[in-house]
C-alpha cells in the first residue's frame, strides 16, 4: 500500500502543517511584540534626551542668576544711592527669574518619573508573554490576544497605548516611531503625556 493510499498517513500530514503554521504565526506575533518593546525603549530614550537638555539649560540659568544675584547683593553696600536702587530692582528681577528657572527645573525633572514608568511597563509587559509561554504546554497555543490585552491594560500613558495599537496593526518599529513623532507634532502640548 502506498502513502497515497493510506488514509491514516494522509490525515497525519495536516496536523503537522497546522502546528508548523501556528508556530510560525506565534513567532511573527512574538517578533512584533518584541519590536514594540524596542520602539518603546527608543521613544523613551529620545524623549529623555530632549528633556535632559532642557533640564541642563534650566540648571545653567539658575547658576547664572545666582552668580548675578551675589554681585547685586554686593552692590547694596555701595555709597552711591542710585547704584543701590538699581541693585534692589535687579535683585527683584533676579528673584522672579530664579523662581521661573526653578519651576522649569522641577518640570524638567518630571521626565525621570515618566522614563521609569515607561521602562517598568516594558519590563513588566515582556514578562507576561514569557511567563505565559513557559507555563503553557504549547506556546503557540497560548491565548496570545488575552496576553496582549493584559499588557495593554498596564499602560498608563497615551503614547504607550498608541505604540501598542500601531504594533497590533503590524507596523515595524521604525514605522511606529515615525507615526508617534507625527502624532506628537500634531498634538497639543502635553496631550500625549497622560500619566
N, CA and C of each residue as an Amber inpcrd file, in Angstrom:
protein
   585
   0.8410000  -1.1680000   0.0000000   0.0000000   0.0000000   0.0000000
   0.8850000   1.2290000   0.0000000   0.6330000   2.1590000  -0.8840000
   1.4480000   3.3690000  -0.9950000   0.9700000   4.4120000  -0.0030000
   1.8190000   5.4510000   0.1900000   1.4850000   6.5190000   1.1340000
   0.2170000   7.2360000   0.6910000  -0.0040000   7.2850000  -0.6380000
  -1.2020000   7.9570000  -1.1380000  -2.4550000   7.1720000  -0.8420000
  -2.3220000   5.8410000  -0.6410000  -3.4770000   5.0100000  -0.3820000
  -3.7810000   4.8640000   1.1030000  -2.8520000   5.2400000   1.9880000
  -3.0370000   5.0740000   3.4290000  -3.7330000   6.3050000   4.0030000
  -5.0180000   6.1750000   4.3810000  -5.7410000   7.3310000   4.9120000
  -5.1550000   7.8270000   6.2160000  -4.5590000   6.9770000   7.0130000
  -4.0030000   7.4170000   8.2930000  -2.8080000   8.3290000   8.0760000
  -1.9330000   7.9940000   7.1200000  -0.7620000   8.8400000   6.8830000
  -1.1690000  10.1420000   6.2190000  -2.1970000  10.1420000   5.4010000
  -2.6740000  11.3780000   4.7740000  -3.2660000  12.3030000   5.8230000
  -3.9360000  11.7440000   6.8190000  -4.5500000  12.5730000   7.8640000
  -3.4850000  13.1200000   8.8130000  -2.3210000  12.4570000   8.9130000
  -1.2830000  12.9010000   9.8440000  -0.5370000  14.1240000   9.3260000
  -0.4970000  14.3510000   8.0400000   0.2630000  15.4690000   7.4770000
  -0.3540000  16.8210000   7.8400000  -1.6590000  17.0110000   7.6970000
  -2.2080000  18.3320000   8.0010000  -1.9650000  18.8150000   9.4260000
  -2.0600000  17.9560000  10.4740000  -1.7680000  18.4720000  11.8090000
  -0.3480000  19.0000000  11.9440000   0.6240000  18.3400000  11.3020000
   1.9990000  18.8410000  11.3440000   2.0710000  20.2090000  10.6750000
   1.4300000  20.3380000   9.5290000   1.4140000  21.6240000   8.8380000
   0.6860000  22.6570000   9.6740000  -0.3890000  22.2280000  10.3210000
  -1.1510000  23.1380000  11.1680000  -0.3070000  23.6050000  12.3460000
   0.4170000  22.6760000  12.9500000   1.2720000  23.0200000  14.0830000
   2.4030000  23.9380000  13.6310000   2.9960000  23.6350000  12.4920000
   4.0720000  24.4820000  11.9590000   3.5380000  25.8730000  11.6530000
   2.3390000  25.9370000  11.0920000   1.7250000  27.2230000  10.7850000
   1.4480000  28.0200000  12.0540000   0.9750000  27.3390000  13.0920000
   0.7080000  28.0040000  14.3720000   2.0050000  28.5110000  14.9840000
   3.0810000  27.7290000  14.8660000   4.3710000  28.1530000  15.4030000
   4.9270000  29.3580000  14.6450000   4.7530000  29.3640000  13.3350000
   5.2070000  30.4990000  12.5230000   4.4050000  31.7460000  12.8810000
   3.1010000  31.5690000  13.0560000   2.2520000  32.7080000  13.4340000
   2.6670000  33.2370000  14.7980000   2.8860000  32.3390000  15.7510000
   3.3120000  32.7390000  17.0930000   4.6410000  33.4820000  17.0330000
   5.5790000  32.9590000  16.2490000   6.8940000  33.6100000  16.1290000
   6.7500000  35.0190000  15.5470000   5.8700000  35.1810000  14.5710000
   5.6390000  36.5120000  13.9930000   5.0260000  37.4720000  15.0020000
   4.0610000  36.9730000  15.7720000   3.4250000  37.8180000  16.7880000
   4.4150000  38.1790000  17.8800000   5.2300000  37.2180000  18.2790000
   6.2350000  37.4670000  19.3010000   7.2560000  38.4920000  18.8020000
   7.6440000  38.3730000  17.5550000   8.5920000  39.3410000  16.9890000
   8.0000000  40.7460000  17.0200000   6.7470000  40.8940000  16.6130000
   6.1000000  42.2190000  16.6500000   6.0500000  42.7450000  18.0740000
   5.7660000  41.8650000  19.0130000   5.6990000  42.2640000  20.4080000
   7.0650000  42.7460000  20.8990000   8.1200000  42.0440000  20.5280000
   9.4700000  42.4610000  20.9150000   9.8510000  43.7690000  20.2270000
   9.4110000  43.9580000  18.9910000   9.6510000  45.2300000  18.3030000
   8.9430000  46.3730000  19.0200000   7.7680000  46.0980000  19.5580000
   7.0710000  47.1100000  20.3470000   7.9210000  47.5200000  21.5400000
   8.4610000  46.5580000  22.2710000   9.3270000  46.8760000  23.4070000
  10.5170000  47.7130000  22.9780000  11.1410000  47.3410000  21.8480000
  12.2820000  48.1060000  21.3440000  11.8540000  49.5300000  20.9730000
  10.7010000  49.6740000  20.3440000  10.2070000  51.0000000  19.9600000
   9.9010000  51.8390000  21.1910000   9.3190000  51.2090000  22.2110000
   9.0120000  51.9360000  23.4480000  10.2970000  52.4110000  24.1230000
  11.3020000  51.5630000  24.1680000  12.5770000  51.9580000  24.7680000
  13.2280000  53.0800000  23.9690000  13.1900000  52.9680000  22.6440000
  13.7710000  54.0050000  21.7910000  13.0490000  55.3320000  21.9810000
  11.7210000  55.3060000  22.0160000  10.9460000  56.5370000  22.2120000
  11.2510000  57.1570000  23.5750000  11.3630000  56.3310000  24.5940000
  11.6670000  56.8350000  25.9380000  13.0460000  57.4870000  25.9790000
  14.0220000  56.8650000  25.3380000  15.3770000  57.4340000  25.3280000
  15.4210000  58.7420000  24.5470000  14.7690000  58.7910000  23.3920000
  14.7630000  60.0260000  22.6030000  14.1080000  61.1690000  23.3650000
  12.9830000  60.8880000  23.9840000  12.2980000  61.9210000  24.7450000
  13.1460000  62.3520000  25.9380000  13.7770000  61.4040000  26.5920000
  14.6080000  61.7330000  27.7440000  15.7870000  62.6030000  27.3470000
  16.3680000  62.3540000  26.1770000  17.4790000  63.1840000  25.7100000
  17.0700000  64.6480000  25.6170000  15.9160000  64.9120000  25.0290000
  15.4790000  66.3130000  24.8940000  15.1350000  66.8990000  26.2510000
  14.5730000  66.0930000  27.1420000  14.2400000  66.5850000  28.4840000
  15.5020000  66.8790000  29.2890000  16.5270000  66.0610000  29.1310000
  17.7890000  66.3110000  29.8380000  18.4060000  67.6130000  29.3370000
  18.3080000  67.8810000  28.0430000  18.8180000  69.1440000  27.5050000
  18.0900000  70.3340000  28.1290000  16.7670000  70.2390000  28.2540000
  16.0010000  71.3190000  28.8890000  16.3910000  71.4730000  30.3530000
  16.5760000  70.3530000  31.0320000  16.9700000  70.3900000  32.4340000
  18.3400000  71.0580000  32.5800000  19.2790000  70.6990000  31.7280000
  20.6170000  71.2980000  31.7850000  20.5350000  72.8120000  31.5570000
  19.6860000  73.2420000  30.6250000  19.5140000  74.6790000  30.3720000
  18.9290000  75.3950000  31.5780000  17.9610000  74.7820000  32.2240000
  17.3300000  75.3990000  33.3960000  18.3140000  75.4820000  34.5600000
  19.1120000  74.4460000  34.7840000  20.0970000  74.4610000  35.8680000
  21.1710000  75.5110000  35.5860000  21.5890000  75.6150000  34.3410000
  22.5700000  76.6350000  33.9650000  22.0200000  78.0340000  34.2220000
  20.7450000  78.2530000  33.8900000  20.1210000  79.5570000  34.1250000
  20.0680000  79.8680000  35.6170000  19.7550000  78.8790000  36.4470000
  19.7320000  79.0860000  37.9010000  21.1220000  79.4850000  38.3860000
  22.1500000  78.8020000  37.9320000  23.5230000  79.1020000  38.3670000
  23.9380000  80.5070000  37.9170000  23.6050000  80.8720000  36.6980000
  23.9460000  82.2100000  36.1830000  23.2470000  83.2940000  36.9920000
  21.9600000  83.1120000  37.2320000  21.1980000  84.1000000  38.0050000
  21.7060000  84.1910000  39.4390000  22.1070000  83.0730000  40.0250000
  22.6270000  83.0780000  41.3940000  23.9260000  83.8720000  41.4730000
  24.8000000  83.7150000  40.4850000  26.0480000  84.4870000  40.4620000
  25.7590000  85.9790000  40.3460000  24.8280000  86.3300000  39.4570000
  24.4930000  87.7460000  39.3090000  23.8270000  88.2850000  40.5740000
  23.0150000  87.4820000  41.2090000  22.3760000  87.8950000  42.4640000
  23.4350000  88.2170000  43.5210000  24.4520000  87.4050000  43.5800000
  25.5530000  87.6300000  44.5130000  26.2270000  88.9820000  44.2410000
  26.4430000  89.2980000  42.9690000  27.0490000  90.5830000  42.6070000
  26.1440000  91.7460000  43.0010000  24.8470000  91.5800000  42.8140000
  23.9160000  92.6580000  43.1400000  23.8250000  92.8810000  44.6500000
  23.9380000  91.8270000  45.4280000  23.9520000  91.9540000  46.8880000
  25.1710000  92.7680000  47.3230000  26.2900000  92.5430000  46.6950000
  27.4960000  93.3240000  46.9970000  27.2810000  94.7940000  46.6450000
  26.5510000  95.0520000  45.5560000  26.2870000  96.4310000  45.1420000
  25.4110000  97.1610000  46.1590000  24.6710000  96.4520000  46.9750000
  23.8410000  97.0740000  48.0100000  24.6970000  97.8050000  49.0550000
  25.9530000  97.4340000  49.1670000  26.8510000  98.0590000  50.1330000
  27.4850000  99.3300000  49.5920000  27.1590000  99.7200000  48.3870000
  27.7330000 100.9100000  47.7590000  27.2620000 102.1780000  48.4700000
  28.0880000 103.2030000  48.4080000  27.7220000 104.5100000  48.9660000
  26.8290000 105.2740000  47.9910000  26.8410000 104.8520000  46.7240000
  26.0340000 105.5270000  45.6910000  24.5930000 105.0210000  45.7820000
  23.6580000 105.9240000  46.1900000  22.2540000 105.5470000  46.3610000
  21.6040000 105.0820000  45.0590000  21.9960000 105.6580000  43.9320000
  21.4380000 105.2420000  42.6340000  21.8500000 103.8050000  42.3210000
  23.1050000 103.4970000  42.6310000  23.5910000 102.1290000  42.3920000
  22.8580000 101.1400000  43.3150000  22.6120000 101.5390000  44.5470000
  21.8820000 100.6840000  45.4890000  20.4590000 100.4500000  44.9850000
  19.8240000 101.5030000  44.4760000  18.4540000 101.3670000  43.9530000
  18.4230000 100.4270000  42.7370000  19.3960000 100.5780000  41.8300000
  19.4770000  99.6850000  40.6580000  19.6770000  98.2330000  41.1190000
  20.5230000  98.0550000  42.1210000  20.7830000  96.7090000  42.6420000
  19.5060000  96.1130000  43.2260000  18.7390000  96.8850000  43.9780000
  17.4750000  96.3940000  44.5510000  16.4960000  95.9690000  43.4510000
  16.3840000  96.8050000  42.4260000  15.4770000  96.4810000  41.3100000
  15.9350000  95.2100000  40.5950000  17.2410000  95.1150000  40.3880000
  17.7670000  93.9290000  39.6950000  17.5890000  92.6810000  40.5550000
  17.7460000  92.8170000  41.8640000  17.5430000  91.6770000  42.7700000
  16.1020000  91.1950000  42.6800000  15.1500000  92.1090000  42.6070000
  13.7410000  91.7200000  42.4570000  13.5410000  90.9460000  41.1490000
  14.1390000  91.4490000  40.0730000  14.0260000  90.7680000  38.7770000
  14.6560000  89.3740000  38.8280000  15.8400000  89.3130000  39.4420000
  16.5380000  88.0290000  39.5320000  15.7600000  87.0330000  40.3880000
  15.1400000  87.5190000  41.4630000  14.3370000  86.6290000  42.3090000
  13.1860000  86.0420000  41.5060000  12.5340000  86.8780000  40.7180000
  11.4390000  86.3850000  39.8730000  11.9600000  85.3990000  38.8250000
  13.1230000  85.7200000  38.2420000  13.7110000  84.8410000  37.2240000
  14.1430000  83.5130000  37.8420000  14.7020000  83.5600000  39.0440000
  15.0980000  82.3230000  39.7270000  13.8910000  81.4420000  39.9950000
  12.7890000  82.0570000  40.3930000  11.5670000  81.2790000  40.6220000
  11.1370000  80.5820000  39.3370000  11.1730000  81.3180000  38.2280000
  10.8150000  80.7380000  36.9240000  11.7760000  79.5990000  36.5560000
  13.0710000  79.8290000  36.7750000  14.0720000  78.8090000  36.4440000
  13.9080000  77.5540000  37.3020000  13.6290000  77.7500000  38.5760000
  13.4330000  76.5980000  39.4660000  12.1980000  75.8140000  39.0410000
  11.1260000  76.5090000  38.6850000   9.9210000  75.8190000  38.2080000
  10.2280000  75.0100000  36.9420000  11.0180000  75.6060000  36.0360000
  11.4010000  74.8910000  34.8050000  12.2380000  73.6590000  35.1410000
  13.0930000  73.7730000  36.1490000  13.9200000  72.6430000  36.5670000
  13.0550000  71.5120000  37.1190000  12.1190000  71.8700000  37.9830000
  11.2250000  70.8610000  38.5650000  10.4120000  70.1780000  37.4720000
   9.8800000  70.9760000  36.5570000   9.0980000  70.4120000  35.4410000
   9.9660000  69.4900000  34.5960000  11.1830000  69.9150000  34.3340000
  12.0860000  69.0940000  33.5250000  12.4350000  67.7890000  34.2160000
  12.4780000  67.7900000  35.5430000  12.7960000  66.5670000  36.2760000
  11.6750000  65.5340000  36.2080000  10.4810000  65.9640000  35.8430000
   9.3660000  65.0270000  35.7660000   9.5820000  63.9650000  34.7010000
  10.4630000  64.2550000  33.7320000  10.7300000  63.2570000  32.6990000
  11.2430000  61.9670000  33.3380000  11.9680000  62.0960000  34.4380000
  12.5530000  60.9200000  35.0660000  11.4640000  59.9720000  35.5540000
  10.4430000  60.5210000  36.1880000   9.3300000  59.6810000  36.6330000
   8.6840000  58.9750000  35.4520000   8.4930000  59.7310000  34.3920000
   7.8680000  59.1640000  33.1900000   8.7640000  58.0810000  32.5850000
  10.0620000  58.3460000  32.5420000  11.0040000  57.3720000  31.9940000
  10.9720000  56.0760000  32.7940000  11.0260000  56.1840000  34.1100000
  10.9990000  54.9930000  34.9580000   9.6860000  54.2340000  34.7670000
   8.5940000  54.9720000  34.6680000   7.2910000  54.3310000  34.4570000
   7.2810000  53.5610000  33.1390000   7.8050000  54.1850000  32.0870000
   7.8180000  53.5250000  30.7760000   8.7100000  52.2890000  30.7940000
   9.8790000  52.3980000  31.3920000  10.7830000  51.2460000  31.4610000
  10.1640000  50.1110000  32.2680000   9.4870000  50.4510000  33.3440000
   8.8110000  49.4430000  34.1550000   7.7160000  48.7520000  33.3490000
   6.9550000  49.5320000  32.5810000   5.8890000  48.9430000  31.7640000
   6.4560000  47.9970000  30.7110000   7.5700000  48.3820000  30.0840000
   8.1900000  47.4990000  29.0840000   8.6590000  46.2170000  29.7630000
   9.3680000  46.3680000  30.8910000   9.8570000  45.1830000  31.6110000
   8.7040000  44.2670000  32.0130000   7.6750000  44.8370000  32.6250000
   6.5430000  44.0230000  33.0750000   5.7880000  43.4180000  31.8950000
   5.6680000  44.1870000  30.8210000   4.9740000  43.6870000  29.6340000
   5.6960000  42.5170000  29.0000000   7.0330000  42.5730000  28.9790000
   7.8010000  41.4730000  28.4090000   7.6850000  40.2140000  29.2560000
   7.4600000  40.3750000  30.5390000   7.3560000  39.2070000  31.4210000
   6.0430000  38.4620000  31.2330000   4.9850000  39.1470000  30.8370000
   3.6720000  38.4930000  30.7090000   3.6990000  37.3790000  29.6620000
   4.0860000  37.6560000  28.4050000   4.1350000  36.5480000  27.4380000
   5.1720000  35.5000000  27.8220000   6.2760000  35.9320000  28.3900000
   7.3070000  34.9820000  28.7990000   6.7540000  34.0210000  29.8490000
   6.1080000  34.5680000  30.8730000   5.5280000  33.7210000  31.9210000
   4.4480000  32.8030000  31.3480000   3.6180000  33.3320000  30.4630000
   2.5160000  32.5450000  29.9110000   3.0160000  31.4100000  29.0270000
   4.0480000  31.6770000  28.2260000   4.5320000  30.6400000  27.3160000
   5.3470000  29.5910000  28.0450000   5.9810000  29.9570000  29.1380000
   6.7490000  28.9750000  29.9050000   5.8130000  27.9970000  30.5910000
   4.6830000  28.5050000  31.0800000   3.7570000  27.6240000  31.7930000
   2.8480000  26.8450000  30.8450000   2.7170000  27.2960000  29.6120000
   1.8580000  26.5910000  28.6540000   2.5950000  25.3730000  28.0910000
   1.8520000  24.3280000  27.8170000   2.4550000  23.1430000  27.2120000
   2.8800000  23.4360000  25.7850000   2.0950000  24.2490000  25.0800000
   2.3860000  24.6040000  23.7010000   2.3100000  26.1170000  23.5730000
   3.4870000  26.8060000  23.5300000   3.4770000  28.2690000  23.4780000
   2.6650000  28.8350000  22.3210000   2.6390000  28.1370000  21.1930000
   1.9070000  28.6420000  20.0370000   0.4080000  28.6640000  20.2900000
  -0.0620000  27.8660000  21.2290000  -1.4960000  27.8240000  21.5060000
  -1.8780000  28.6890000  22.7130000  -0.9190000  29.4000000  23.2870000
  -1.2270000  30.2990000  24.3920000  -2.2440000  31.3240000  23.9010000
  -3.0320000  31.8260000  24.8080000  -4.0350000  32.8170000  24.4400000
  -3.3440000  34.1640000  24.2230000  -2.8020000  34.3300000  23.0220000
  -1.9890000  35.4860000  22.6730000  -2.7730000  36.7850000  22.8210000
  -3.9810000  36.8260000  22.3310000  -4.7730000  38.0570000  22.4130000
  -5.0470000  38.4540000  23.8600000  -5.3080000  37.4830000  24.6930000
  -5.5250000  37.7600000  26.1120000  -4.2570000  38.3210000  26.7470000
  -3.1090000  37.7520000  26.4000000  -1.8420000  38.2560000  26.9220000
  -1.6090000  39.6900000  26.4850000  -1.8740000  39.9640000  25.1970000
  -1.6600000  41.3180000  24.6830000  -2.5800000  42.3290000  25.3680000
  -3.8050000  41.9460000  25.6010000  -4.7240000  42.8570000  26.3070000
  -4.2790000  43.0850000  27.7360000  -3.7130000  42.0570000  28.3520000
  -3.1880000  42.2040000  29.7080000  -2.0190000  43.1900000  29.7060000
  -1.1620000  43.1040000  28.7100000  -0.0400000  44.0350000  28.5910000
  -0.5620000  45.4490000  28.3900000  -1.4890000  45.6260000  27.4360000
  -2.0030000  46.9630000  27.1150000  -2.7060000  47.5870000  28.3130000
  -3.3850000  46.7820000  29.1080000  -4.1290000  47.3220000  30.2520000
  -3.1960000  47.9070000  31.3060000  -1.9430000  47.5310000  31.2910000
  -0.9870000  48.0600000  32.2730000  -0.4340000  49.4200000  31.8720000
  -0.6270000  49.8180000  30.6390000  -0.0850000  51.0960000  30.1810000
  -0.9070000  52.2460000  30.7350000  -0.2320000  53.2240000  31.3110000
  -0.9300000  54.3810000  31.8590000  -0.7520000  55.6170000  30.9960000
   0.1220000  55.5660000  30.0020000   0.3740000  56.7260000  29.1450000
  -0.2120000  56.5030000  27.7580000  -0.7380000  57.5770000  27.2160000
  -1.3470000  57.5220000  25.8870000  -0.3170000  57.0460000  24.8600000
   0.9130000  57.5480000  24.9540000   1.9510000  57.1620000  23.9950000
   2.1590000  55.6460000  23.9720000   2.1440000  55.0410000  25.1330000
   2.3410000  53.5960000  25.2010000   1.2040000  52.8600000  24.5010000
  -0.0080000  53.3040000  24.7370000  -1.1550000  52.6360000  24.1010000
  -1.1480000  52.8620000  22.5920000  -0.7170000  54.0570000  22.1690000
  -0.6380000  54.3430000  20.7300000   0.3890000  53.4180000  20.0870000
   1.5780000  53.2970000  20.6850000   2.5950000  52.3930000  20.1420000
   2.0900000  50.9510000  20.1110000   1.3960000  50.5530000  21.1550000
   0.8400000  49.2010000  21.2110000  -0.1390000  48.9860000  20.0540000
  -1.0350000  49.9510000  19.8470000  -2.0210000  49.8210000  18.7740000
  -1.3500000  49.7890000  17.4050000  -0.2800000  50.5660000  17.2380000
   0.4700000  50.5220000  15.9810000   1.0710000  49.1330000  15.7790000
   1.6100000  48.5630000  16.8520000   2.1950000  47.2300000  16.7660000
   1.1400000  46.2210000  16.3510000  -0.0490000  46.3400000  16.9290000
  -1.1150000  45.3970000  16.6030000  -1.5440000  45.5080000  15.1440000
  -1.3310000  46.6650000  14.5590000  -1.6510000  46.8500000  13.1310000
  -0.5390000  46.3470000  12.2240000   0.5720000  45.9110000  12.8220000
   1.6490000  45.3240000  12.0350000   2.7250000  46.2970000  11.6010000
   2.7650000  47.5110000  12.1540000   3.8050000  48.4540000  11.7870000
   5.1460000  47.9970000  12.3540000   6.2190000  48.3100000  11.6400000
   7.5590000  47.9920000  12.1330000   7.9370000  49.0120000  13.2070000
   9.0310000  48.7550000  13.8980000   9.4820000  49.6690000  14.9520000
   9.7540000  51.0580000  14.3820000  10.3990000  51.1190000  13.2080000
  10.6710000  52.4210000  12.5930000   9.3770000  53.1270000  12.2110000
   8.4310000  52.3910000  11.6550000   7.1430000  52.9870000  11.2900000
   6.4040000  53.4840000  12.5220000   6.4880000  52.7280000  13.6350000
   5.8260000  53.1430000  14.8680000   6.4010000  54.4610000  15.3720000
   7.7350000  54.5620000  15.3520000   8.3720000  55.7850000  15.8520000
   8.0510000  56.9830000  14.9660000   8.0350000  56.7700000  13.6470000
   7.6770000  57.8690000  12.7380000   6.2380000  58.3100000  12.9650000
   5.3520000  57.3590000  13.1310000   3.9500000  57.6950000  13.3720000
   3.7900000  58.4200000  14.7050000   4.5050000  57.9670000  15.7210000
   4.4310000  58.6070000  17.0370000   4.9830000  60.0280000  16.9690000
   6.0730000  60.2170000  16.2420000   6.6400000  61.5610000  16.0770000
   5.6330000  62.4680000  15.3780000   4.9460000  61.9390000  14.3730000
   3.9040000  62.7150000  13.6880000   2.7570000  63.0730000  14.6150000
   2.3620000  62.1210000  15.4570000   1.2860000  62.3990000  16.4190000
   1.7120000  63.4610000  17.4230000   2.9580000  63.3810000  17.8910000
   3.4480000  64.3830000  18.8440000   3.4240000  65.7680000  18.2240000
   3.8470000  65.8440000  16.9590000   3.8860000  67.1420000  16.2850000
   2.4870000  67.7070000  16.0830000   1.5150000  66.8360000  15.8420000
   0.1440000  67.2850000  15.5800000  -0.6490000  67.5350000  16.8530000
  -0.2150000  66.9530000  17.9580000  -0.9670000  67.0530000  19.2140000
  -0.7040000  68.3820000  19.9050000  -1.6520000  68.7870000  20.7060000
  -1.4720000  69.9700000  21.5450000  -0.4240000  69.6340000  22.6080000
   0.3140000  70.6370000  23.0950000   1.3250000  70.3670000  24.1220000
   0.7410000  69.6080000  25.3160000   1.4380000  68.5270000  25.6810000
   1.0090000  67.7300000  26.8260000  -0.0870000  66.7220000  26.5270000
  -0.6650000  66.7440000  25.3290000  -1.7860000  65.8680000  25.0100000
  -1.4180000  64.3880000  25.0430000  -0.1900000  64.0700000  24.6160000
   0.2320000  62.6690000  24.5890000   1.0230000  62.2960000  25.8360000
   0.9600000  63.0940000  26.8870000   1.7330000  62.8100000  28.0740000
   0.8270000  62.5830000  29.2770000  -0.1560000  61.7490000  29.1150000
  -1.0700000  61.4750000  30.2100000  -0.4870000  60.3750000  31.0680000
  -0.2150000  60.6570000  32.3370000   0.2630000  59.6310000  33.2680000
   0.0220000  60.0550000  34.6780000
